[in-house]
Amino acid sequence: EMRKALRAYGEVLRLVRLLPKDSRGYYAKYARENFVNYRDVEPDDVEELLMRTYNHSLWILAKYAVEETAAEKLKQICSA
């Protein structure tokens, strides 16, 4: 499960690069803080956190008018 979480984190960072330049630092830091805060989560809770990651990413992409399809790879990671 840790490998899956790392893949999701990497994909979130890739999506951050699609955001406006002035907001990238904030969201990259936000993603890192959340990854660090949840690194010791129980294995049973990882799936729920991954779906929250995906849904929150969609919200942020919509906020900045980035196509939802940009998160297709993250969707595959989080729902696999």
PyMOL commands that place a pseudoatom at each C-alpha (Angstrom):
pseudoatom trace, name=CA, resn=GLU, resi=1, chain=A, elem=C, hetatm=0, pos=[0.000, 0.000, 0.000]
pseudoatom trace, name=CA, resn=MET, resi=2, chain=A, elem=C, hetatm=0, pos=[2.894, 2.367, 0.621]
pseudoatom trace, name=CA, resn=ARG, resi=3, chain=A, elem=C, hetatm=0, pos=[3.977, 2.005, -2.998]
pseudoatom trace, name=CA, resn=LYS, resi=4, chain=A, elem=C, hetatm=0, pos=[0.482, 2.942, -4.137]
pseudoatom trace, name=CA, resn=ALA, resi=5, chain=A, elem=C, hetatm=0, pos=[0.483, 5.969, -1.840]
pseudoatom trace, name=CA, resn=LEU, resi=6, chain=A, elem=C, hetatm=0, pos=[3.875, 7.060, -3.208]
pseudoatom trace, name=CA, resn=ARG, resi=7, chain=A, elem=C, hetatm=0, pos=[2.601, 6.730, -6.776]
pseudoatom trace, name=CA, resn=ALA, resi=8, chain=A, elem=C, hetatm=0, pos=[-0.444, 8.835, -5.882]
pseudoatom trace, name=CA, resn=TYR, resi=9, chain=A, elem=C, hetatm=0, pos=[1.770, 11.469, -4.243]
pseudoatom trace, name=CA, resn=GLY, resi=10, chain=A, elem=C, hetatm=0, pos=[3.977, 11.652, -7.330]
pseudoatom trace, name=CA, resn=GLU, resi=11, chain=A, elem=C, hetatm=0, pos=[0.927, 12.009, -9.544]
pseudoatom trace, name=CA, resn=VAL, resi=12, chain=A, elem=C, hetatm=0, pos=[-0.478, 14.782, -7.347]
pseudoatom trace, name=CA, resn=LEU, resi=13, chain=A, elem=C, hetatm=0, pos=[2.818, 16.640, -7.707]
pseudoatom trace, name=CA, resn=ARG, resi=14, chain=A, elem=C, hetatm=0, pos=[2.579, 16.216, -11.486]
pseudoatom trace, name=CA, resn=LEU, resi=15, chain=A, elem=C, hetatm=0, pos=[-0.931, 17.716, -11.387]
pseudoatom trace, name=CA, resn=VAL, resi=16, chain=A, elem=C, hetatm=0, pos=[0.326, 20.631, -9.283]
pseudoatom trace, name=CA, resn=ARG, resi=17, chain=A, elem=C, hetatm=0, pos=[2.503, 21.616, -12.243]
pseudoatom trace, name=CA, resn=LEU, resi=18, chain=A, elem=C, hetatm=0, pos=[-0.685, 22.204, -14.248]
pseudoatom trace, name=CA, resn=LEU, resi=19, chain=A, elem=C, hetatm=0, pos=[-1.852, 24.883, -11.826]
pseudoatom trace, name=CA, resn=PRO, resi=20, chain=A, elem=C, hetatm=0, pos=[-1.036, 28.583, -12.154]
pseudoatom trace, name=CA, resn=LYS, resi=21, chain=A, elem=C, hetatm=0, pos=[2.571, 29.262, -11.251]
pseudoatom trace, name=CA, resn=ASP, resi=22, chain=A, elem=C, hetatm=0, pos=[1.745, 31.393, -8.200]
pseudoatom trace, name=CA, resn=SER, resi=23, chain=A, elem=C, hetatm=0, pos=[-0.300, 28.599, -6.582]
pseudoatom trace, name=CA, resn=ARG, resi=24, chain=A, elem=C, hetatm=0, pos=[2.021, 25.645, -7.249]
pseudoatom trace, name=CA, resn=GLY, resi=25, chain=A, elem=C, hetatm=0, pos=[4.226, 26.123, -4.183]
pseudoatom trace, name=CA, resn=TYR, resi=26, chain=A, elem=C, hetatm=0, pos=[1.247, 26.196, -1.851]
pseudoatom trace, name=CA, resn=TYR, resi=27, chain=A, elem=C, hetatm=0, pos=[-0.300, 23.009, -3.221]
pseudoatom trace, name=CA, resn=ALA, resi=28, chain=A, elem=C, hetatm=0, pos=[3.007, 21.147, -3.445]
pseudoatom trace, name=CA, resn=LYS, resi=29, chain=A, elem=C, hetatm=0, pos=[3.642, 21.963, 0.214]
pseudoatom trace, name=CA, resn=TYR, resi=30, chain=A, elem=C, hetatm=0, pos=[0.066, 21.016, 1.117]
pseudoatom trace, name=CA, resn=ALA, resi=31, chain=A, elem=C, hetatm=0, pos=[0.445, 17.643, -0.631]
pseudoatom trace, name=CA, resn=ARG, resi=32, chain=A, elem=C, hetatm=0, pos=[3.753, 16.922, 1.098]
pseudoatom trace, name=CA, resn=GLU, resi=33, chain=A, elem=C, hetatm=0, pos=[2.407, 17.853, 4.542]
pseudoatom trace, name=CA, resn=ASN, resi=34, chain=A, elem=C, hetatm=0, pos=[-0.579, 15.552, 4.056]
pseudoatom trace, name=CA, resn=PHE, resi=35, chain=A, elem=C, hetatm=0, pos=[1.570, 12.711, 2.818]
pseudoatom trace, name=CA, resn=VAL, resi=36, chain=A, elem=C, hetatm=0, pos=[3.860, 13.049, 5.837]
pseudoatom trace, name=CA, resn=ASN, resi=37, chain=A, elem=C, hetatm=0, pos=[0.941, 13.388, 8.262]
pseudoatom trace, name=CA, resn=TYR, resi=38, chain=A, elem=C, hetatm=0, pos=[-0.735, 10.220, 6.994]
pseudoatom trace, name=CA, resn=ARG, resi=39, chain=A, elem=C, hetatm=0, pos=[2.319, 8.029, 6.396]
pseudoatom trace, name=CA, resn=ASP, resi=40, chain=A, elem=C, hetatm=0, pos=[1.581, 5.926, 9.498]
pseudoatom trace, name=CA, resn=VAL, resi=41, chain=A, elem=C, hetatm=0, pos=[-2.094, 5.389, 8.713]
pseudoatom trace, name=CA, resn=GLU, resi=42, chain=A, elem=C, hetatm=0, pos=[-3.547, 1.927, 9.219]
pseudoatom trace, name=CA, resn=PRO, resi=43, chain=A, elem=C, hetatm=0, pos=[-3.499, -0.165, 6.030]
pseudoatom trace, name=CA, resn=ASP, resi=44, chain=A, elem=C, hetatm=0, pos=[-7.289, -0.488, 6.158]
pseudoatom trace, name=CA, resn=ASP, resi=45, chain=A, elem=C, hetatm=0, pos=[-7.632, 3.297, 5.856]
pseudoatom trace, name=CA, resn=VAL, resi=46, chain=A, elem=C, hetatm=0, pos=[-5.336, 3.776, 2.854]
pseudoatom trace, name=CA, resn=GLU, resi=47, chain=A, elem=C, hetatm=0, pos=[-8.054, 3.203, 0.247]
pseudoatom trace, name=CA, resn=GLU, resi=48, chain=A, elem=C, hetatm=0, pos=[-10.286, 5.846, 1.801]
pseudoatom trace, name=CA, resn=LEU, resi=49, chain=A, elem=C, hetatm=0, pos=[-7.428, 8.339, 1.925]
pseudoatom trace, name=CA, resn=LEU, resi=50, chain=A, elem=C, hetatm=0, pos=[-6.568, 7.675, -1.713]
pseudoatom trace, name=CA, resn=MET, resi=51, chain=A, elem=C, hetatm=0, pos=[-10.144, 8.368, -2.775]
pseudoatom trace, name=CA, resn=ARG, resi=52, chain=A, elem=C, hetatm=0, pos=[-10.138, 11.560, -0.719]
pseudoatom trace, name=CA, resn=THR, resi=53, chain=A, elem=C, hetatm=0, pos=[-6.879, 12.495, -2.462]
pseudoatom trace, name=CA, resn=TYR, resi=54, chain=A, elem=C, hetatm=0, pos=[-8.470, 11.975, -5.850]
pseudoatom trace, name=CA, resn=ASN, resi=55, chain=A, elem=C, hetatm=0, pos=[-11.669, 13.869, -5.015]
pseudoatom trace, name=CA, resn=HIS, resi=56, chain=A, elem=C, hetatm=0, pos=[-9.773, 16.783, -3.482]
pseudoatom trace, name=CA, resn=SER, resi=57, chain=A, elem=C, hetatm=0, pos=[-7.506, 16.911, -6.526]
pseudoatom trace, name=CA, resn=LEU, resi=58, chain=A, elem=C, hetatm=0, pos=[-10.546, 17.150, -8.786]
pseudoatom trace, name=CA, resn=TRP, resi=59, chain=A, elem=C, hetatm=0, pos=[-11.874, 20.032, -6.720]
pseudoatom trace, name=CA, resn=ILE, resi=60, chain=A, elem=C, hetatm=0, pos=[-8.584, 21.922, -7.003]
pseudoatom trace, name=CA, resn=LEU, resi=61, chain=A, elem=C, hetatm=0, pos=[-8.296, 21.270, -10.739]
pseudoatom trace, name=CA, resn=ALA, resi=62, chain=A, elem=C, hetatm=0, pos=[-11.844, 22.565, -11.254]
pseudoatom trace, name=CA, resn=LYS, resi=63, chain=A, elem=C, hetatm=0, pos=[-11.052, 25.631, -9.160]
pseudoatom trace, name=CA, resn=TYR, resi=64, chain=A, elem=C, hetatm=0, pos=[-8.289, 26.514, -11.620]
pseudoatom trace, name=CA, resn=ALA, resi=65, chain=A, elem=C, hetatm=0, pos=[-10.225, 25.380, -14.729]
pseudoatom trace, name=CA, resn=VAL, resi=66, chain=A, elem=C, hetatm=0, pos=[-7.906, 22.458, -15.458]
pseudoatom trace, name=CA, resn=GLU, resi=67, chain=A, elem=C, hetatm=0, pos=[-9.612, 19.618, -17.323]
pseudoatom trace, name=CA, resn=GLU, resi=68, chain=A, elem=C, hetatm=0, pos=[-10.673, 16.758, -15.054]
pseudoatom trace, name=CA, resn=THR, resi=69, chain=A, elem=C, hetatm=0, pos=[-9.166, 14.325, -17.552]
pseudoatom trace, name=CA, resn=ALA, resi=70, chain=A, elem=C, hetatm=0, pos=[-5.716, 15.490, -16.392]
pseudoatom trace, name=CA, resn=ALA, resi=71, chain=A, elem=C, hetatm=0, pos=[-6.334, 13.416, -13.256]
pseudoatom trace, name=CA, resn=GLU, resi=72, chain=A, elem=C, hetatm=0, pos=[-7.087, 10.183, -15.123]
pseudoatom trace, name=CA, resn=LYS, resi=73, chain=A, elem=C, hetatm=0, pos=[-3.815, 8.557, -14.055]
pseudoatom trace, name=CA, resn=LEU, resi=74, chain=A, elem=C, hetatm=0, pos=[-4.445, 9.557, -10.428]
pseudoatom trace, name=CA, resn=LYS, resi=75, chain=A, elem=C, hetatm=0, pos=[-7.937, 8.050, -10.712]
pseudoatom trace, name=CA, resn=GLN, resi=76, chain=A, elem=C, hetatm=0, pos=[-6.427, 4.765, -11.906]
pseudoatom trace, name=CA, resn=ILE, resi=77, chain=A, elem=C, hetatm=0, pos=[-3.921, 4.727, -9.051]
pseudoatom trace, name=CA, resn=CYS, resi=78, chain=A, elem=C, hetatm=0, pos=[-6.464, 5.584, -6.371]
pseudoatom trace, name=CA, resn=SER, resi=79, chain=A, elem=C, hetatm=0, pos=[-9.189, 3.212, -7.515]
pseudoatom trace, name=CA, resn=ALA, resi=80, chain=A, elem=C, hetatm=0, pos=[-7.009, 0.209, -8.355]
for i in range(1, 80): cmd.bond("trace and resi %d" % i, "trace and resi %d" % (i + 1))
show_as sticks, trace
zoom trace
